[in-house]
Amino acid sequence: MKKIILIHPPWSYIYGKFQDAARAGNLYPPLGLCYIASYINEFRPEYSVEIIDGEVEDLSLNELVSEIVKKKPILIGLSSTSPLFKQTKALANLIKTNLNTKIVLGGSHATVLKGSILQEEQDFDYVIYGEGEESIIEMLDYLDDKKDIKDIKGLVYRDKEKKIKDNGERRLSQDIDKYLPPARELLRYERYLWSVPRKGTVPFTTIMTTRGCPFQCIFCSAQNVFGRTLRKRSIESVVTEMEWVVEHLHIKHFSFIDDCFTLLKDRVIAMCQEIIGRGLNITFEGFTKADTVDDDILYMLKKAGMVRISFGIESGNPEMLKRIKKGITLDEIRNAFKLSKKYQLETKGSAIIGFPYETKETLMDTINFITSIKECDQVYLNICTPYPGTELYDMAVNGEGGIKLLSNDFSKYLRYGNPVIEVDGLSKDELIKYQKYGFRKFYFKPERIWYNLKRAGFKAGLKNAFAFLKGVSR
């Protein structure tokens, strides 16, 4: 049987001094690769698919390549974000040095840069951009001499004269139920552990109910892969998938990774009713926008098993919220946190400092605002990072709003401890100083220290606390 290996390279090293904290809070299963694998299993069963998550396997690049060489795959798929691309390039080079096999690159970085990757990097044979399920199936048909490569949408390749060819975008399918449930069983799924309120550290998985985001935040590139039109799975397919995960993988905690989980109120309430009606004994959490929650939806979410909700705060200054096109007010943010606490949900918020037009005054507005929300249990305070494919990146390249891009090395595009930008009056070192100050001001309060130590059990609390302190104290 012909073998395909899909690889998510190890990534936590890029966070430097925040590496332990990053692993504690970002060890998500590579759901995109699991979707690709399930589609291949269903429609091309003559291929054997394996997924290797280099981070969970705790393998060095050399160890990873040794494992790959033993298996002799005919095709290797690599997924990469922009910060991880340097590592992904190194892995591709090692593979090509040791094995004569084809390598295809996918993921958000591939979707943004497309053909320029093949122009600069000889170790990649193909780039698939956008949603990759159908493109990879057609590419396998090409490798089996059943399809002309020129007819595969969403593919970049080199022709016989070594010229870069882009076949054009693949039209996004409106029927996303056809994308079968992701093949989580191909992962070491028991190694993905999450700190859950009142449950301790338990196995968890991610799940998507929609693809696409209609909002226009300048710092987000999600629309590059999934588009701006919101495409919905059927509620039955979502809950059936959760039921299968509970029964077969014995995982009972889910993190919804929709870009705005509660955007469609009636749909979310109907999903909660389906979970309750099937008697699913689960817990879950999700990310959302503060102006999309109210009493009705939070009541049903709590009843169905929600234990934690995360809101994008982004800035504590009203003018900055308008500039970044967040489409929300400070009062709506405060109200969302208050309502969430009414239903005893753990709350998280994320904020960013260093946007274009930022000043010390607007930056301190953000730090003071997040600190003042007593109903917020945890916060991520990020330094503005202009990822390729965002409006923010274009602004940084052009110096708009006083923002200056300091590096073109994407491996340095991190949100913690090592900014790649400066803003008028705010140097790189000052942004680091304010980030650490903001973390200390938020977390170093007796009530928050106590809550975060006991929230998921003292063992998990102490582990997370030491990982966090390790980063902010250096």
VOFIDREN-961874 format. One record per residue (C-alpha): residue number from 1; z, y, x. Coordinates in nm, 4 decimals. Layout:
<NUM,<Z,Y,X>>,
...
This chain:
<1,<0.0000,0.0000,0.0000>>,
<2,<-0.0915,0.3464,0.1286>>,
<3,<0.2119,0.5592,0.2084>>,
<4,<0.2747,0.9283,0.1477>>,
<5,<0.5820,1.1047,0.2833>>,
<6,<0.6997,1.4342,0.1330>>,
<7,<0.9375,1.6273,0.3579>>,
<8,<1.1832,1.9101,0.3056>>,
<9,<1.2731,2.0179,0.6629>>,
<10,<1.6354,2.0825,0.7659>>,
<11,<1.7204,2.4446,0.6924>>,
<12,<2.0884,2.5396,0.7294>>,
<13,<2.0506,2.6313,1.0987>>,
<14,<1.8625,2.9476,0.9982>>,
<15,<2.1838,3.0934,0.8546>>,
<16,<2.3462,3.1064,1.1977>>,
<17,<2.7142,3.1962,1.1674>>,
<18,<2.6919,3.1510,0.7886>>,
<19,<2.5582,2.7944,0.8254>>,
<20,<2.8665,2.6187,0.6861>>,
<21,<2.8875,2.8560,0.3908>>,
<22,<2.5152,2.8110,0.3222>>,
<23,<2.5479,2.4317,0.3105>>,
<24,<2.8487,2.4597,0.0827>>,
<25,<2.6654,2.6825,-0.1646>>,
<26,<2.2942,2.6003,-0.1368>>,
<27,<2.2512,2.2254,-0.0924>>,
<28,<2.0039,2.1808,-0.3769>>,
<29,<1.7821,1.8752,-0.4251>>,
<30,<1.4129,1.9515,-0.3445>>,
<31,<1.3090,1.9412,-0.7101>>,
<32,<0.9513,2.0512,-0.6406>>,
<33,<0.8877,1.7504,-0.4154>>,
<34,<1.0440,1.5238,-0.6789>>,
<35,<0.7962,1.6572,-0.9379>>,
<36,<0.5053,1.5914,-0.7004>>,
<37,<0.6328,1.2397,-0.6299>>,
<38,<0.6696,1.1472,-0.9973>>,
<39,<0.3160,1.2695,-1.0712>>,
<40,<0.1716,1.0586,-0.7891>>,
<41,<0.3738,0.7545,-0.8994>>,
<42,<0.2401,0.7857,-1.2525>>,
<43,<-0.1260,0.8615,-1.1898>>,
<44,<-0.1913,0.7043,-0.8484>>,
<45,<0.0391,0.3993,-0.8383>>,
<46,<-0.1631,0.2512,-0.5523>>,
<47,<0.0208,0.5005,-0.3290>>,
<48,<0.3807,0.4569,-0.2173>>,
<49,<0.5712,0.7857,-0.2094>>,
<50,<0.8827,0.8627,-0.0070>>,
<51,<1.0846,1.1854,0.0076>>,
<52,<1.2845,1.2874,0.3147>>,
<53,<1.5262,1.5785,0.2844>>,
<54,<1.5974,1.6614,0.6483>>,
<55,<1.9078,1.8636,0.5618>>,
<56,<2.0779,1.5909,0.3604>>,
<57,<1.9748,1.3221,0.6074>>,
<58,<2.1192,1.5414,0.8869>>,
<59,<1.8269,1.4630,1.1172>>,
<60,<1.6983,1.6650,1.4108>>,
<61,<1.3241,1.7279,1.4185>>,
<62,<1.2773,1.4587,1.6836>>,
<63,<1.4766,1.2075,1.4789>>,
<64,<1.2785,1.2997,1.1709>>,
<65,<0.9471,1.2444,1.3500>>,
<66,<1.0666,0.9093,1.4856>>,
<67,<1.1315,0.7948,1.1283>>,
<68,<0.7892,0.9177,1.0170>>,
<69,<0.6033,0.7435,1.3011>>,
<70,<0.7628,0.4101,1.2063>>,
<71,<0.6317,0.4388,0.8502>>,
<72,<0.2708,0.5334,0.9437>>,
<73,<0.1849,0.7448,0.6356>>,
<74,<-0.1744,0.8427,0.5622>>,
<75,<-0.0600,1.1811,0.4297>>,
<76,<0.2428,1.4013,0.4906>>,
<77,<0.3408,1.6822,0.2563>>,
<78,<0.5610,1.9624,0.3873>>,
<79,<0.7280,2.2243,0.1697>>,
<80,<0.8383,2.5577,0.3128>>,
<81,<0.9869,2.8935,0.2273>>,
<82,<0.9137,3.1935,0.4503>>,
<83,<1.2401,3.1801,0.6532>>,
<84,<1.1897,2.8080,0.7100>>,
<85,<0.8246,2.8303,0.8170>>,
<86,<0.8957,2.8460,1.1906>>,
<87,<1.0875,2.5188,1.1640>>,
<88,<0.8144,2.3694,0.9471>>,
<89,<0.5488,2.4614,1.2063>>,
<90,<0.7517,2.2966,1.4801>>,
<91,<0.7846,1.9810,1.2714>>,
<92,<0.4092,1.9723,1.1993>>,
<93,<0.3354,2.0092,1.5706>>,
<94,<0.5680,1.7204,1.6602>>,
<95,<0.4103,1.5010,1.3942>>,
<96,<0.0573,1.5717,1.5169>>,
<97,<0.1631,1.5049,1.8764>>,
<98,<0.2914,1.1599,1.7830>>,
<99,<0.0797,1.0521,1.4885>>,
<100,<-0.2810,1.0918,1.3740>>,
<101,<-0.2285,1.1731,1.0068>>,
<102,<-0.3191,1.4490,0.7627>>,
<103,<-0.0635,1.7199,0.6835>>,
<104,<-0.0657,1.9341,0.3684>>,
<105,<0.1596,2.2380,0.3281>>,
<106,<0.2940,2.3565,-0.0076>>,
<107,<0.5733,2.5731,-0.1425>>,
<108,<0.6287,2.9436,-0.1859>>,
<109,<0.5210,3.0443,0.1669>>,
<110,<0.1939,2.8535,0.1344>>,
<111,<0.1305,3.0131,-0.2043>>,
<112,<0.1684,3.3660,-0.0679>>,
<113,<-0.0205,3.3314,0.2627>>,
<114,<-0.2791,3.0670,0.1700>>,
<115,<-0.5733,3.0613,0.4132>>,
<116,<-0.4100,3.2726,0.6833>>,
<117,<-0.1846,2.9747,0.7576>>,
<118,<-0.4814,2.7542,0.8511>>,
<119,<-0.6338,3.0357,1.0547>>,
<120,<-0.3230,3.0627,1.2693>>,
<121,<-0.1830,2.7074,1.2630>>,
<122,<-0.4030,2.4149,1.3667>>,
<123,<-0.1473,2.1455,1.2849>>,
<124,<-0.1856,2.1875,0.9082>>,
<125,<-0.4964,2.0273,0.7591>>,
<126,<-0.4617,2.1589,0.4043>>,
<127,<-0.2680,2.4161,0.2041>>,
<128,<-0.1929,2.3631,-0.1653>>,
<129,<-0.0775,2.6769,-0.3414>>,
<130,<0.0707,2.7401,-0.6848>>,
<131,<0.1831,2.4428,-0.8893>>,
<132,<0.0842,2.1375,-0.6905>>,
<133,<0.0988,1.8343,-0.9200>>,
<134,<-0.2658,1.8232,-1.0235>>,
<135,<-0.3999,1.9507,-0.6910>>,
<136,<-0.2334,1.6700,-0.4956>>,
<137,<-0.3768,1.4050,-0.7310>>,
<138,<-0.7283,1.5431,-0.6849>>,
<139,<-0.6731,1.5621,-0.3102>>,
<140,<-0.5872,1.1914,-0.3037>>,
<141,<-0.9125,1.1276,-0.4911>>,
<142,<-1.0933,1.3206,-0.2179>>,
<143,<-0.9263,1.1124,0.0542>>,
<144,<-1.0412,0.8024,-0.1360>>,
<145,<-1.3999,0.9398,-0.1460>>,
<146,<-1.3832,0.9840,-0.5233>>,
<147,<-1.3999,1.3631,-0.5414>>,
<148,<-1.5733,1.6521,-0.3671>>,
<149,<-1.3168,1.8649,-0.1846>>,
<150,<-1.4948,2.1818,-0.3022>>,
<151,<-1.3945,2.1023,-0.6603>>,
<152,<-1.0169,2.0998,-0.5996>>,
<153,<-0.8618,2.4206,-0.7276>>,
<154,<-0.5507,2.5558,-0.5524>>,
<155,<-0.6612,2.4090,-0.2181>>,
<156,<-0.7397,2.5685,0.1189>>,
<157,<-0.9086,2.3556,0.3869>>,
<158,<-1.1440,2.3609,0.6867>>,
<159,<-1.5021,2.2563,0.6265>>,
<160,<-1.7151,2.0561,0.8694>>,
<161,<-1.7886,2.3748,1.0675>>,
<162,<-1.4128,2.4448,1.0884>>,
<163,<-1.4442,2.7445,0.8581>>,
<164,<-1.1523,2.8188,0.6259>>,
<165,<-1.2396,2.7615,0.2606>>,
<166,<-1.0316,2.8594,-0.0425>>,
<167,<-1.1350,2.6930,-0.3674>>,
<168,<-0.9595,2.9528,-0.5828>>,
<169,<-0.6518,2.9409,-0.8001>>,
<170,<-0.5788,2.6578,-1.0376>>,
<171,<-0.5209,2.7744,-1.3922>>,
<172,<-0.1563,2.7288,-1.4895>>,
<173,<-0.1126,2.4606,-1.7537>>,
<174,<0.0591,2.5698,-2.0745>>,
<175,<0.1655,2.2108,-2.1446>>,
<176,<0.4377,2.1574,-1.8871>>,
<177,<0.5755,1.8519,-2.0660>>,
<178,<0.2922,1.6624,-1.8958>>,
<179,<0.4727,1.7124,-1.5650>>,
<180,<0.6916,1.4048,-1.5754>>,
<181,<1.0642,1.4173,-1.4996>>,
<182,<1.1172,1.4597,-1.1236>>,
<183,<1.1683,1.1411,-0.9202>>,
<184,<1.5287,1.2098,-0.8207>>,
<185,<1.5788,0.8385,-0.7539>>,
<186,<1.3755,0.8816,-0.4322>>,
<187,<1.6498,1.1056,-0.2898>>,
<188,<1.9914,1.0220,-0.1530>>,
<189,<2.1040,1.1762,-0.4793>>,
<190,<2.4690,1.0845,-0.4278>>,
<191,<2.4794,1.3200,-0.1257>>,
<192,<2.4097,1.6357,-0.3255>>,
<193,<2.7614,1.7510,-0.3967>>,
<194,<2.8754,2.0616,-0.5810>>,
<195,<3.2091,2.2293,-0.6386>>,
<196,<3.2583,2.2353,-1.0163>>,
<197,<3.5401,2.4120,-1.2030>>,
<198,<3.8166,2.1711,-1.3033>>,
<199,<3.6191,1.8705,-1.1728>>,
<200,<3.6408,1.9113,-0.7968>>,
<201,<3.3446,1.8233,-0.5753>>,
<202,<3.1045,1.6002,-0.7660>>,
<203,<2.7399,1.4843,-0.7474>>,
<204,<2.5016,1.7203,-0.9247>>,
<205,<2.1347,1.7852,-0.9755>>,
<206,<1.9068,2.0737,-1.0707>>,
<207,<1.6856,2.0913,-1.3784>>,
<208,<1.4180,2.3270,-1.5151>>,
<209,<1.3439,2.3934,-1.8817>>,
<210,<1.0813,2.6656,-1.8304>>,
<211,<0.8348,2.7834,-1.5679>>,
<212,<0.7440,3.1479,-1.5145>>,
<213,<0.9291,3.4794,-1.5340>>,
<214,<0.8141,3.7852,-1.7340>>,
<215,<1.0264,4.0359,-1.5416>>,
<216,<0.9118,4.2585,-1.2546>>,
<217,<1.2056,4.2887,-1.0113>>,
<218,<1.0603,4.4224,-0.6862>>,
<219,<1.2494,4.1760,-0.4643>>,
<220,<1.1468,3.8500,-0.6356>>,
<221,<0.8425,3.6326,-0.5602>>,
<222,<0.8978,3.3654,-0.8262>>,
<223,<0.5884,3.4728,-1.0187>>,
<224,<0.3661,3.3786,-0.7234>>,
<225,<0.4146,3.0070,-0.7897>>,
<226,<0.4895,2.9892,-1.1624>>,
<227,<0.3304,3.3077,-1.2978>>,
<228,<0.4681,3.5770,-1.5281>>,
<229,<0.4038,3.3926,-1.8553>>,
<230,<0.7040,3.1903,-1.9689>>,
<231,<0.5985,2.8297,-2.0302>>,
<232,<0.8454,2.6050,-2.2096>>,
<233,<0.9227,2.2349,-2.1997>>,
<234,<1.0136,2.0706,-2.5290>>,
<235,<1.3866,2.0558,-2.5923>>,
<236,<1.3593,1.6813,-2.6510>>,
<237,<1.2063,1.6245,-2.3062>>,
<238,<1.4785,1.8296,-2.1357>>,
<239,<1.7704,1.6533,-2.3010>>,
<240,<1.6093,1.3108,-2.2613>>,
<241,<1.5778,1.3812,-1.8888>>,
<242,<1.9467,1.4743,-1.8712>>,
<243,<2.0364,1.1587,-2.0620>>,
<244,<1.8388,0.9465,-1.8123>>,
<245,<2.0104,1.1124,-1.5158>>,
<246,<2.3556,1.0420,-1.6633>>,
<247,<2.2722,0.6801,-1.7465>>,
<248,<2.0800,0.5803,-1.4321>>,
<249,<2.2107,0.8067,-1.1561>>,
<250,<2.5602,0.8632,-1.2970>>,
<251,<2.5308,1.2372,-1.2376>>,
<252,<2.7054,1.4472,-1.5017>>,
<253,<2.6729,1.8023,-1.3711>>,
<254,<2.3506,2.0024,-1.3952>>,
<255,<2.2414,2.3369,-1.2565>>,
<256,<1.9648,2.4978,-1.4608>>,
<257,<1.7347,2.6792,-1.2194>>,
<258,<1.5174,2.8622,-1.4706>>,
<259,<1.4659,3.2201,-1.3540>>,
<260,<1.6342,3.3436,-1.6732>>,
<261,<1.8079,3.0545,-1.8473>>,
<262,<1.9196,3.2367,-2.1640>>,
<263,<1.6072,3.4465,-2.2207>>,
<264,<1.5156,3.2663,-2.5454>>,
<265,<1.8334,3.2623,-2.7532>>,
<266,<1.7222,3.0346,-3.0398>>,
<267,<1.5743,2.7830,-2.7968>>,
<268,<1.8931,2.7635,-2.5874>>,
<269,<2.1095,2.7231,-2.8978>>,
<270,<1.8811,2.4445,-3.0223>>,
<271,<1.9091,2.2716,-2.6827>>,
<272,<2.2887,2.2934,-2.6987>>,
<273,<2.2826,2.1410,-3.0469>>,
<274,<2.0673,1.8548,-2.9144>>,
<275,<2.3090,1.7912,-2.6246>>,
<276,<2.6034,1.7872,-2.8655>>,
<277,<2.4169,1.5748,-3.1199>>,
<278,<2.3414,1.3068,-2.8605>>,
<279,<2.7044,1.2982,-2.7485>>,
<280,<2.6182,1.3823,-2.3864>>,
<281,<2.9405,1.4253,-2.1924>>,
<282,<2.8170,1.6642,-1.9240>>,
<283,<2.8889,1.9968,-1.7598>>,
<284,<2.6309,2.2525,-1.6503>>,
<285,<2.5660,2.6032,-1.5228>>,
<286,<2.2763,2.8459,-1.4975>>,
<287,<2.1376,3.1766,-1.3714>>,
<288,<2.0472,3.4521,-1.6127>>,
<289,<2.0089,3.8199,-1.6908>>,
<290,<2.3122,4.0027,-1.8281>>,
<291,<2.1385,4.1523,-2.1308>>,
<292,<2.0338,3.8089,-2.2622>>,
<293,<2.3809,3.6785,-2.3583>>,
<294,<2.5931,3.7427,-2.6655>>,
<295,<2.8754,3.5738,-2.8567>>,
<296,<2.6517,3.3265,-3.0380>>,
<297,<2.4755,3.1892,-2.7334>>,
<298,<2.7859,3.1747,-2.5125>>,
<299,<2.9823,2.9959,-2.7854>>,
<300,<2.7174,2.7240,-2.8077>>,
<301,<2.6756,2.6971,-2.4307>>,
<302,<3.0488,2.6478,-2.3876>>,
<303,<3.0588,2.3909,-2.6662>>,
<304,<2.7715,2.1942,-2.5073>>,
<305,<2.9358,2.1809,-2.1630>>,
<306,<2.8685,2.5026,-1.9716>>,
<307,<3.1382,2.5746,-1.7132>>,
<308,<2.9780,2.8466,-1.4989>>,
<309,<2.7270,3.1279,-1.5461>>,
<310,<2.5650,3.3502,-1.2830>>,
<311,<2.4308,3.7021,-1.3347>>,
<312,<2.2078,3.9178,-1.1191>>,
<313,<2.3936,4.2454,-1.0674>>,
<314,<2.1728,4.3683,-0.7805>>,
<315,<2.3100,4.7260,-0.7665>>,
<316,<2.6049,4.9269,-0.8906>>,
<317,<2.4034,5.2478,-0.9045>>,
<318,<2.2060,5.3260,-1.2255>>,
<319,<1.9220,5.4997,-1.0419>>,
<320,<1.8804,5.2097,-0.7990>>,
<321,<1.8632,4.9651,-1.0914>>,
<322,<1.5684,5.1636,-1.2247>>,
<323,<1.3972,5.1779,-0.8854>>,
<324,<1.4121,4.8001,-0.8398>>,
<325,<1.2862,4.7461,-1.1981>>,
<326,<1.5862,4.5395,-1.2983>>,
<327,<1.5698,4.6608,-1.6582>>,
<328,<1.9438,4.6534,-1.7181>>,
<329,<2.2435,4.8892,-1.7315>>,
<330,<2.5874,4.8774,-1.5735>>,
<331,<2.7467,4.8583,-1.9195>>,
<332,<2.5365,4.5516,-2.0051>>,
<333,<2.6464,4.3857,-1.6810>>,
<334,<3.0151,4.4563,-1.7493>>,
<335,<2.9820,4.3312,-2.1049>>,
<336,<2.8171,4.0038,-1.9947>>,
<337,<3.1065,3.9236,-1.7629>>,
<338,<3.3663,4.0099,-2.0287>>,
<339,<3.1937,3.7931,-2.2887>>,
<340,<3.1674,3.5027,-2.0437>>,
<341,<3.5403,3.5162,-1.9738>>,
<342,<3.6073,3.5203,-2.3473>>,
<343,<3.4638,3.1676,-2.3442>>,
<344,<3.6518,3.0705,-2.0263>>,
<345,<3.3397,3.0356,-1.8139>>,
<346,<3.3572,3.0730,-1.4377>>,
<347,<3.1428,3.3701,-1.3406>>,
<348,<2.9242,3.4499,-1.0424>>,
<349,<2.7324,3.7629,-0.9575>>,
<350,<2.4766,3.8539,-0.6936>>,
<351,<2.4162,4.2001,-0.5509>>,
<352,<2.1955,4.3478,-0.2792>>,
<353,<2.2455,4.6357,-0.0374>>,
<354,<1.9724,4.8103,0.1608>>,
<355,<1.7043,4.8626,-0.1032>>,
<356,<1.4407,5.1332,-0.0506>>,
<357,<1.5925,5.4769,-0.1237>>,
<358,<1.9421,5.3337,-0.0585>>,
<359,<2.2047,5.5718,0.0810>>,
<360,<2.5615,5.5168,0.1917>>,
<361,<2.6699,5.6570,-0.1424>>,
<362,<2.4560,5.4229,-0.3538>>,
<363,<2.5523,5.1304,-0.1307>>,
<364,<2.9212,5.2035,-0.1840>>,
<365,<2.8540,5.2321,-0.5580>>,
<366,<2.7422,4.8700,-0.5447>>,
<367,<3.0448,4.7507,-0.3457>>,
<368,<3.2865,4.9428,-0.5695>>,
<369,<3.1129,4.8181,-0.8844>>,
<370,<3.1225,4.4471,-0.7990>>,
<371,<3.4843,4.4808,-0.6891>>,
<372,<3.5781,4.6522,-1.0164>>,
<373,<3.4505,4.3686,-1.2396>>,
<374,<3.7754,4.1776,-1.2726>>,
<375,<3.6006,3.9088,-1.4802>>,
<376,<3.3707,3.8210,-1.1858>>,
<377,<3.5133,3.5224,-0.9952>>,
<378,<3.2625,3.4987,-0.7111>>,
<379,<2.9951,3.7245,-0.5688>>,
<380,<2.7030,3.6959,-0.3287>>,
<381,<2.6475,4.0234,-0.1462>>,
<382,<2.3041,4.0059,0.0163>>,
<383,<2.1287,4.2381,0.2581>>,
<384,<1.7888,4.3403,0.1223>>,
<385,<1.5198,4.1052,0.2557>>,
<386,<1.1515,4.1821,0.1845>>,
<387,<0.9966,3.8386,0.1411>>,
<388,<0.6155,3.8135,0.1560>>,
<389,<0.4521,3.8277,-0.1838>>,
<390,<0.6980,4.0785,-0.3308>>,
<391,<0.6526,4.4449,-0.4141>>,
<392,<0.9502,4.5042,-0.1853>>,
<393,<0.7577,4.3571,0.1096>>,
<394,<0.4696,4.5973,0.0524>>,
<395,<0.7143,4.8876,0.0335>>,
<396,<0.8749,4.7809,0.3631>>,
<397,<0.5394,4.7466,0.5393>>,
<398,<0.4427,5.0957,0.4205>>,
<399,<0.7851,5.2497,0.4928>>,
<400,<0.8270,5.3559,0.1315>>,
<401,<1.1711,5.4807,0.0313>>,
<402,<1.2813,5.5113,0.3925>>,
<403,<1.2859,5.1350,0.4479>>,
<404,<1.1703,5.0108,0.7883>>,
<405,<1.0645,4.6532,0.8629>>,
<406,<1.2067,4.5419,1.1978>>,
<407,<1.0429,4.2023,1.2432>>,
<408,<0.7419,3.9929,1.1436>>,
<409,<0.9245,3.6729,1.2396>>,
<410,<0.9889,3.5143,0.9002>>,
<411,<1.2606,3.2890,1.0431>>,
<412,<1.4741,3.6031,1.0695>>,
<413,<1.4285,3.6915,0.7022>>,
<414,<1.7834,3.6054,0.6018>>,
<415,<2.0189,3.7763,0.3617>>,
<416,<2.3339,3.7314,0.5676>>,
<417,<2.4377,3.8689,0.9029>>,
<418,<2.0988,3.9571,1.0570>>,
<419,<1.8914,4.2133,0.8617>>,
<420,<1.5203,4.2626,0.9245>>,
<421,<1.5287,4.6103,0.7709>>,
<422,<1.6814,4.9514,0.8167>>,
<423,<1.6958,5.2265,0.5561>>,
<424,<1.7249,5.5994,0.6175>>,
<425,<2.0769,5.6622,0.7453>>,
<426,<2.1661,5.2927,0.7406>>,
<427,<2.1037,5.1009,1.0633>>,
<428,<2.0894,4.7241,1.0949>>,
<429,<2.4430,4.7149,1.2349>>,
<430,<2.5732,4.9380,0.9570>>,
<431,<2.4267,4.7096,0.6900>>,
<432,<2.6058,4.4135,0.8514>>,
<433,<2.9290,4.6130,0.8623>>,
<434,<2.9019,4.7084,0.4946>>,
<435,<2.8170,4.3529,0.3929>>,
<436,<3.1312,4.2190,0.5607>>,
<437,<3.3353,4.5061,0.4178>>,
<438,<3.2015,4.4308,0.0682>>,
<439,<3.2939,4.0630,0.0971>>,
<440,<3.6429,4.1479,0.2175>>,
<441,<3.6990,4.4093,-0.0507>>,
<442,<3.5877,4.1703,-0.3239>>,
<443,<3.7542,3.8484,-0.2118>>,
<444,<4.0681,3.9631,-0.0332>>,
<445,<4.2643,4.0178,-0.3523>>,
<446,<4.5560,3.7872,-0.4373>>,
<447,<4.4170,3.6888,-0.7773>>,
<448,<4.0726,3.6000,-0.6387>>,
<449,<4.2129,3.4149,-0.3379>>,
<450,<4.4331,3.2068,-0.5656>>,
<451,<4.1585,3.1414,-0.8193>>,
<452,<3.9024,3.0301,-0.5614>>,
<453,<4.1511,2.8008,-0.3912>>,
<454,<4.2440,2.6163,-0.7106>>,
<455,<3.9237,2.6408,-0.9180>>,
<456,<3.7748,2.3070,-0.8078>>,
<457,<4.0797,2.1556,-0.6431>>,
<458,<4.2558,2.2736,-0.3289>>,
<459,<4.0589,2.0436,-0.0980>>,
<460,<3.7240,2.1882,-0.2080>>,
<461,<3.8736,2.5378,-0.2238>>,
<462,<4.0000,2.5247,0.1330>>,
<463,<3.6706,2.3838,0.2605>>,
<464,<3.4726,2.6612,0.0933>>,
<465,<3.7203,2.9272,0.2049>>,
<466,<3.7004,2.8232,0.5707>>,
<467,<3.3202,2.8155,0.5575>>,
<468,<3.3164,3.1675,0.4138>>,
<469,<3.5741,3.3048,0.6585>>,
<470,<3.3796,3.1547,0.9481>>,
<471,<3.0843,3.3747,0.8553>>,
<472,<3.2513,3.7061,0.7745>>,
<473,<3.4950,3.6961,1.0664>>,
<474,<3.2368,3.6691,1.3462>>,
